[in-house]
Amino acid sequence: MRGGDEVRARGAAGGSAAGPSAVPVVLFRAENPASLAMTRTLGRMGVPVHAVDCDSDALAWRSRYCTRAVASEAVRVPDEAAVQWLCDYAARFDDKPVLLPTFDTRNLLVDAHRQRLSQHYLLPQPRAGAVARLYSKRDMHALCIEHGIPTPRTVFPMDLQQALEQAEWIGYPVVLKGIDSDRLQRHCGKRLVVVENQEALRRLWALCDEPGVANLAMQQFIPGGAQDTWAMTAYFDSRQECRFAMSGHKLREWPLDGGACTRGITRPCEPLLEPLSRLARVVGFHGALDADFRYDATDGRYRLLDVNPRVGANFRAWADANGHDVVRAMYLDLTQQPIPQVVPAWGRVWVNELHDFQACLAQWRLGAQGLPRGLNDLRRAKEYALLSWDDLVPALVIPRVTTRALTRRLLRGLHARRGRARR
């Protein structure tokens, strides 16, 4: 398909909370469930959504709330070409639209070219360097230490010998994880591994280390179950004031060894907001934050594991009683509209039905629980990532998307095995 070809255009369906002349949104990458969720959130407000991608199976394109599906290679081309395409596309609007990037790479692209893109789009305006500092696991860990935010002991070994020495200081077991977790998964099929002893560290370092690339971090392992695993999503305005925040438990993840939340339940946990607010003030952050915490029973503190300075992949898991979420809060703030007060719906269950089934199956194979119990959990959800009775078509592509995902996974595993064999 040629860049910029529009494969579908129609009036947005749904509500009109944002008014008949709502400011449009350009959604930059539209292929995954998070993009679909953003499209639904905005479309139900009556906001026109222009979803840009080059994947014929882009989930957001299937939604009845997608106003215009825009086929373009701009989501994959080098940065300068992508920025130029975005600037050119904005020229079709009478006023500035909102630009909403998805995926870390596109979010970093927008951050690096924020000054130029702000001439054409409405964007959050964090202090220069704020987004990069929060994305960097090294910088984020240093910020936590400097400002007294509880976080696991973390080191960044350059080689195996250094890792062996630092693991003794941290104390086994330790977590070996990717500084760039997506890169690590492409390299060896893992995002993180728990290392029990020195022998295991030698073996797993050989598996995970990518020669010539310092991409491994080693972190203190904090034991606990789903009740100790917490997530929070929040939106901070230009004055670093929190305008939306919801928290909850990550009940299941996929992959099991530290993946994305597949089943979440909203639960109150006020201690999580203060450290995030402190980070936002320190770096001058404006925008959406998604963070993971772990409760440490040894000292009763919630330790910050990770921060993503963007809309979380599963942000709808943390919606309130009125369906208000972090995307809606950001849109209303950028378009200078009042943001409604959060009305918590504690105990609300959200499920990514496709990935949660995979997680249930994996747990069953490991003997952790019966498969029927896991499948019963699917029926208890208040909201699903793909299936929605007012927007059924996206769920119909599940078989094709599943086949493609399995194929990619098999190819990644084959690539990783070949890479290890060549060493």
C-alpha positions as CSV (number, residue, x, y, z in Angstrom):
1,M,0.0,0.0,0.0
2,R,1.2,3.5,-0.8
3,G,2.1,5.8,2.1
4,G,-0.9,8.0,3.0
5,D,-3.6,5.9,1.2
6,E,-6.8,6.1,3.1
7,V,-8.4,2.6,3.2
8,R,-11.6,3.7,5.1
9,A,-13.3,6.9,6.0
10,R,-16.6,7.3,7.8
11,G,-18.2,9.3,10.5
12,A,-17.3,8.2,14.0
13,A,-19.9,6.2,15.8
14,G,-20.8,6.6,19.5
15,G,-21.3,9.3,22.0
16,S,-20.8,13.0,21.8
17,A,-19.3,13.9,25.2
18,A,-16.6,15.9,23.4
19,G,-19.1,17.8,21.3
20,P,-19.9,17.7,17.6
21,S,-16.8,19.8,16.7
22,A,-14.3,17.7,18.8
23,V,-10.6,18.1,18.2
24,P,-9.5,15.0,16.1
25,V,-6.8,12.6,17.3
26,V,-4.1,11.2,15.0
27,L,-3.2,7.7,16.4
28,F,0.3,6.9,15.3
29,R,0.4,3.1,15.0
30,A,-2.8,1.2,15.3
31,E,-2.0,-2.5,15.3
32,N,-2.3,-3.7,18.9
33,P,-5.0,-4.0,21.6
34,A,-3.8,-0.8,23.3
35,S,-4.4,1.1,20.0
36,L,-7.9,-0.4,19.8
37,A,-8.6,0.6,23.4
38,M,-7.5,4.2,22.7
39,T,-9.8,4.3,19.6
40,R,-12.7,3.1,21.6
41,T,-12.2,5.5,24.5
42,L,-11.9,8.5,22.2
43,G,-14.6,7.3,19.7
44,R,-17.2,6.9,22.5
45,M,-16.5,10.5,23.4
46,G,-17.4,11.5,19.9
47,V,-13.8,12.3,19.0
48,P,-12.7,11.6,15.4
49,V,-9.8,9.1,15.3
50,H,-7.4,8.9,12.4
51,A,-5.5,5.7,12.9
52,V,-2.2,5.4,11.0
53,D,-0.5,2.0,10.3
54,C,0.7,-0.2,7.5
55,D,-0.5,-3.5,8.9
56,S,-3.6,-4.8,7.2
57,D,-4.6,-6.4,10.5
58,A,-4.3,-3.2,12.5
59,L,-6.9,-3.8,15.3
60,A,-7.9,-0.1,15.6
61,W,-8.9,-0.1,11.9
62,R,-11.5,-2.7,12.6
63,S,-13.3,-0.6,15.2
64,R,-16.5,1.2,14.4
65,Y,-15.0,4.1,16.3
66,C,-12.1,4.5,13.8
67,T,-13.1,7.6,11.7
68,R,-10.3,7.2,9.2
69,A,-7.9,4.3,8.7
70,V,-4.7,5.7,7.1
71,A,-2.4,3.2,5.5
72,S,1.2,4.6,5.6
73,E,4.7,3.3,5.9
74,A,5.4,6.3,8.1
75,V,5.1,4.1,11.2
76,R,8.2,2.2,10.1
77,V,10.4,4.7,8.2
78,P,13.4,6.5,9.7
79,D,12.6,9.3,12.1
80,E,13.1,12.3,9.9
81,A,10.8,10.8,7.2
82,A,8.2,9.9,9.8
83,V,8.2,13.4,11.4
84,Q,7.9,15.0,7.9
85,W,4.9,12.7,7.1
86,L,3.2,13.7,10.4
87,C,3.7,17.4,9.7
88,D,2.3,17.0,6.2
89,Y,-0.7,15.0,7.5
90,A,-1.6,17.7,10.1
91,A,-2.0,20.2,7.2
92,R,-5.4,18.6,6.3
93,F,-6.9,19.9,9.6
94,D,-8.1,23.4,10.2
95,D,-6.8,23.4,13.7
96,K,-4.2,21.4,15.5
97,P,-5.2,17.8,16.2
98,V,-4.0,15.7,19.1
99,L,-1.1,13.4,18.3
100,L,-1.2,10.1,20.3
101,P,1.8,7.8,19.6
102,T,1.7,4.1,20.6
103,F,4.7,1.8,21.3
104,D,7.8,3.0,23.0
105,T,9.7,3.6,19.7
106,R,7.0,6.0,18.4
107,N,6.7,7.7,21.8
108,L,10.5,8.3,21.8
109,L,10.3,9.6,18.3
110,V,7.7,12.2,19.2
111,D,9.7,13.2,22.3
112,A,12.8,13.7,20.3
113,H,11.0,16.0,17.8
114,R,8.5,17.5,20.2
115,Q,9.4,21.1,19.4
116,R,8.8,20.7,15.7
117,L,5.7,18.5,16.0
118,S,4.2,20.9,18.5
119,Q,3.8,23.4,15.7
120,H,1.3,21.1,14.1
121,Y,-0.2,19.0,17.0
122,L,-1.4,19.3,20.5
123,L,1.1,17.3,22.7
124,P,2.1,17.1,26.4
125,Q,5.0,19.4,27.0
126,P,7.4,17.8,29.6
127,R,10.7,19.4,30.5
128,A,13.4,18.6,28.0
129,G,15.0,15.2,28.8
130,A,12.2,14.1,31.2
131,V,10.8,11.3,29.0
132,A,14.3,9.9,28.3
133,R,15.3,10.0,32.0
134,L,12.2,7.9,32.9
135,Y,12.7,5.5,30.0
136,S,16.3,4.9,31.0
137,K,16.4,2.2,33.7
138,R,19.8,3.5,34.8
139,D,18.5,7.1,35.2
140,M,15.2,6.0,36.8
141,H,17.1,3.9,39.4
142,A,19.4,6.8,40.1
143,L,16.5,9.1,40.6
144,C,14.9,6.7,43.0
145,I,18.0,6.4,45.1
146,E,18.6,10.2,45.1
147,H,15.1,11.1,46.1
148,G,14.4,8.3,48.6
149,I,11.9,6.3,46.5
150,P,11.9,2.6,47.5
151,T,13.2,0.4,44.7
152,P,14.9,-3.0,44.5
153,R,18.7,-3.0,44.5
154,T,19.8,-2.9,40.9
155,V,23.1,-3.1,39.1
156,F,24.1,-2.9,35.4
157,P,27.0,-5.4,34.9
158,M,29.1,-5.1,31.8
159,D,30.3,-8.7,31.8
160,L,29.8,-12.1,33.5
161,Q,32.6,-11.6,36.0
162,Q,31.1,-8.3,37.2
163,A,27.6,-9.9,37.3
164,L,28.9,-12.8,39.5
165,E,30.5,-10.3,41.9
166,Q,27.4,-8.0,42.0
167,A,25.0,-10.9,42.5
168,E,26.8,-11.8,45.7
169,W,26.2,-8.2,47.0
170,I,22.5,-8.3,46.0
171,G,21.9,-11.8,47.3
172,Y,20.4,-14.7,45.4
173,P,17.9,-15.1,43.9
174,V,18.3,-12.2,41.5
175,V,16.3,-11.0,38.4
176,L,18.2,-10.7,35.2
177,K,16.3,-8.4,32.8
178,G,16.7,-6.4,29.7
179,I,17.4,-2.7,29.9
180,D,15.6,-2.7,26.6
181,S,13.2,-5.6,27.3
182,D,11.9,-5.8,23.7
183,R,15.4,-6.2,22.4
184,L,16.1,-8.9,24.9
185,Q,13.0,-10.8,23.9
186,R,14.0,-10.6,20.2
187,H,17.5,-11.8,21.1
188,C,16.6,-14.8,23.3
189,G,12.8,-15.0,23.7
190,K,12.9,-13.7,27.3
191,R,12.2,-10.4,28.9
192,L,13.5,-11.4,32.3
193,V,14.6,-14.6,34.2
194,V,15.0,-15.4,37.9
195,V,18.5,-16.6,38.7
196,E,18.7,-18.9,41.8
197,N,22.5,-19.4,42.1
198,Q,25.9,-18.8,40.6
199,E,25.7,-21.8,38.3
200,A,22.4,-20.6,36.9
201,L,23.8,-17.1,36.4
202,R,26.6,-18.4,34.3
203,R,24.1,-20.4,32.2
204,L,21.5,-17.7,31.8
205,W,24.1,-14.9,31.2
206,A,25.3,-17.0,28.1
207,L,21.6,-17.2,27.0
208,C,20.7,-13.5,27.5
209,D,23.9,-11.6,26.8
210,E,24.2,-10.0,23.4
211,P,27.8,-9.5,22.4
212,G,28.7,-5.9,22.0
213,V,25.5,-4.6,23.5
214,A,25.3,-3.8,27.2
215,N,21.6,-4.5,27.6
216,L,21.4,-6.5,30.9
217,A,20.4,-5.3,34.4
218,M,20.4,-7.3,37.5
219,Q,17.8,-6.7,40.2
220,Q,17.0,-7.8,43.7
221,F,14.2,-10.5,43.7
222,I,11.3,-9.6,45.9
223,P,9.1,-12.6,46.6
224,G,5.3,-12.6,46.7
225,G,2.2,-13.4,44.8
226,A,-0.4,-11.6,42.7
227,Q,-1.6,-9.8,45.9
228,D,1.9,-8.2,46.1
229,T,2.1,-7.1,42.4
230,W,0.7,-3.7,41.8
231,A,0.2,-1.3,38.9
232,M,-0.7,2.3,38.7
233,T,-1.6,4.6,35.8
234,A,-1.7,8.3,36.2
235,Y,-1.9,11.6,34.2
236,F,0.1,14.7,35.2
237,D,-0.7,18.1,33.7
238,S,1.8,20.8,32.7
239,R,2.2,21.8,36.4
240,Q,3.0,18.2,37.4
241,E,-0.4,18.0,39.2
242,C,-2.0,14.5,39.1
243,R,-5.4,14.7,37.3
244,F,-6.1,11.0,37.1
245,A,-4.8,8.0,39.0
246,M,-6.0,4.4,39.4
247,S,-4.3,1.4,40.9
248,G,-4.8,-2.3,41.1
249,H,-3.3,-5.8,41.1
250,K,-1.8,-7.6,38.1
251,L,-3.4,-11.0,38.7
252,R,-1.8,-12.6,35.6
253,E,0.8,-11.7,33.1
254,W,1.9,-13.0,29.7
255,P,4.6,-14.2,29.3
256,L,4.5,-15.6,32.8
257,D,8.1,-14.5,33.5
258,G,7.4,-10.8,33.6
259,G,5.1,-9.9,30.7
260,A,2.2,-7.5,30.3
261,C,-0.9,-7.7,32.5
262,T,-3.5,-10.0,31.1
263,R,-6.0,-9.9,34.0
264,G,-6.2,-6.9,36.4
265,I,-8.4,-5.9,39.2
266,T,-8.7,-2.4,40.6
267,R,-7.7,-2.0,44.2
268,P,-6.9,1.1,46.3
269,C,-3.3,1.7,47.3
270,E,-2.7,5.3,48.1
271,P,1.1,4.8,48.9
272,L,1.7,4.3,45.1
273,L,0.8,7.8,44.0
274,E,3.3,9.7,46.2
275,P,6.5,8.3,44.6
276,L,5.2,8.8,41.1
277,S,4.2,12.4,41.9
278,R,7.6,13.0,43.3
279,L,9.3,11.7,40.1
280,A,7.0,13.8,37.9
281,R,8.0,16.9,39.9
282,V,11.7,16.1,39.9
283,V,12.0,15.6,36.1
284,G,9.2,18.0,35.1
285,F,7.0,15.4,33.5
286,H,3.8,16.2,31.7
287,G,1.7,13.3,30.3
288,A,0.7,9.7,31.1
289,L,2.7,7.4,33.3
290,D,2.4,3.6,33.8
291,A,4.2,2.0,36.7
292,D,4.7,-1.4,38.3
293,F,5.3,-1.9,42.0
294,R,6.0,-4.8,44.3
295,Y,5.1,-5.0,48.0
296,D,8.1,-6.0,50.1
297,A,6.9,-7.8,53.2
298,T,10.3,-7.6,54.8
299,D,9.9,-3.9,55.5
300,G,6.3,-3.1,54.5
301,R,7.2,-0.8,51.6
302,Y,6.1,-0.7,48.0
303,R,9.1,-0.8,45.7
304,L,9.0,0.8,42.3
305,L,10.0,-1.7,39.7
306,D,9.5,0.1,36.4
307,V,8.1,3.3,35.0
308,N,6.9,3.8,31.4
309,P,6.4,7.5,30.5
310,R,3.4,6.8,28.2
311,V,-0.1,5.4,28.1
312,G,0.2,1.8,29.4
313,A,-0.5,-1.1,27.1
314,N,-3.4,-2.2,29.4
315,F,-4.6,1.2,30.6
316,R,-8.3,0.1,30.4
317,A,-7.6,-2.3,33.3
318,W,-7.5,0.8,35.5
319,A,-10.7,2.7,34.3
320,D,-13.1,4.2,36.9
321,A,-16.8,3.5,37.6
322,N,-17.8,5.9,34.7
323,G,-15.3,4.4,32.2
324,H,-13.0,7.4,32.7
325,D,-9.4,6.5,32.0
326,V,-5.9,8.1,31.5
327,V,-6.4,8.6,27.7
328,R,-9.6,10.5,28.3
329,A,-8.0,12.6,31.0
330,M,-5.1,13.5,28.7
331,Y,-7.3,14.4,25.7
332,L,-9.5,16.6,27.8
333,D,-6.5,18.4,29.3
334,L,-4.8,19.0,26.0
335,T,-8.0,20.4,24.5
336,Q,-8.6,22.6,27.6
337,Q,-11.8,20.9,28.8
338,P,-12.7,20.0,32.4
339,I,-11.5,16.6,33.6
340,P,-14.1,14.8,35.6
341,Q,-13.3,13.6,39.1
342,V,-12.2,10.0,39.4
343,V,-15.0,7.7,40.8
344,P,-13.3,4.5,41.8
345,A,-14.8,1.1,40.9
346,W,-12.8,-1.1,43.3
347,G,-13.0,-4.8,42.3
348,R,-13.5,-4.1,38.6
349,V,-11.9,-6.9,36.6
350,W,-10.4,-6.4,33.1
351,V,-9.1,-9.2,30.9
352,N,-7.1,-9.4,27.7
353,E,-8.9,-12.6,26.7
354,L,-6.4,-13.7,24.1
355,H,-3.3,-13.4,26.2
356,D,-5.0,-14.5,29.4
357,F,-6.0,-17.7,27.8
358,Q,-2.3,-18.3,26.9
359,A,-1.3,-17.5,30.5
360,C,-3.9,-19.9,31.9
361,L,-2.7,-22.6,29.6
362,A,0.9,-22.1,30.6
363,Q,0.0,-22.1,34.3
364,W,-2.0,-25.3,33.8
365,R,0.9,-27.0,32.1
366,L,3.1,-25.9,35.1
367,G,0.5,-27.4,37.5
368,A,-0.2,-24.0,39.1
369,Q,-4.0,-24.2,38.8
370,G,-6.7,-26.1,36.9
371,L,-7.5,-24.9,33.4
372,P,-11.3,-24.7,34.1
373,R,-10.7,-22.3,37.0
374,G,-8.6,-20.1,34.7
375,L,-11.3,-20.1,32.0
376,N,-13.9,-19.3,34.6
377,D,-11.9,-16.2,35.5
378,L,-12.4,-15.0,31.9
379,R,-16.1,-15.0,32.4
380,R,-15.9,-12.7,35.4
381,A,-14.5,-9.7,33.6
382,K,-16.2,-6.4,33.5
383,E,-14.4,-5.5,30.3
384,Y,-12.4,-7.3,27.7
385,A,-9.5,-6.1,25.6
386,L,-11.0,-7.3,22.3
387,L,-14.6,-8.3,22.7
388,S,-17.0,-5.5,23.1
389,W,-20.7,-5.7,22.4
390,D,-20.9,-2.2,20.9
391,D,-17.8,-2.9,18.7
392,L,-17.7,-6.6,17.7
393,V,-15.6,-6.7,14.5
394,P,-12.2,-6.4,16.1
395,A,-12.8,-9.7,18.1
396,L,-13.4,-11.5,14.8
397,V,-9.7,-11.1,13.8
398,I,-8.5,-13.1,16.9
399,P,-7.8,-16.4,15.0
400,R,-5.7,-14.6,12.3
401,V,-3.9,-12.5,14.9
402,T,-3.2,-15.5,17.0
403,T,-1.8,-17.5,14.1
404,R,0.5,-14.6,13.3
405,A,1.6,-14.1,16.9
406,L,2.5,-17.8,17.2
407,T,4.4,-17.7,14.0
408,R,6.4,-14.8,15.1
409,R,7.1,-16.4,18.4
410,L,8.3,-19.6,16.7
411,L,10.6,-17.6,14.4
412,R,12.0,-15.7,17.4
413,G,12.8,-18.9,19.2
414,L,14.4,-20.4,16.1
415,H,16.5,-17.2,15.6
416,A,17.6,-17.3,19.2
417,R,18.6,-21.0,19.0
418,R,20.6,-20.4,15.8
419,G,22.3,-17.4,17.5
420,R,23.4,-19.5,20.4
421,A,24.6,-22.3,18.1
422,R,26.9,-19.9,16.3
423,R,28.6,-18.8,19.5
